[in-house]
């Protein structure tokens, strides 16, 4: 039969393994590369024929540079 000390060591070992797996999962999830280029190209294709995106009543150069002309 398993003793209390063996059961305690097993529980501590399995708990440590679980925590290491959680840390490894989060490390891999944070450093995973997203498929951003595919999404950006789809957005460009859908907005390419819709016209200008500048606000009404102002030129796009005025909004970018911040200068009043």
C-alpha positions, 0 to 999 in steps of 0.5 A, spaced: 500 500 500 502 507 498 504 510 504 502 518 506 509 520 504 509 517 498 502 520 496 505 527 498 511 526 494 506 524 488 502 530 489 507 535 489 510 532 483 504 532 479 502 539 482 509 541 479 508 538 473 501 541 472 504 548 473 510 547 468 505 545 463 501 551 464 507 556 464 509 552 458 502 553 455 502 561 456 509 562 453 507 558 447 501 562 446 504 569 447 509 567 442 505 564 437 505 568 430 498 570 428 496 570 421 496 578 420 498 578 413 492 574 411 487 578 414 491 585 412 490 583 405 483 581 405 482 588 408 485 592 403 482 588 398 475 589 401 476 597 402 480 598 395 474 600 391 470 604 396 473 611 395 477 615 400 477 614 407 479 622 409 474 625 414 469 630 410 471 637 410 479 636 411 484 634 407 488 627 409 495 631 409 492 636 414 490 631 418 497 627 418 502 633 419 498 637 424 499 643 420 494 648 419 494 651 412 
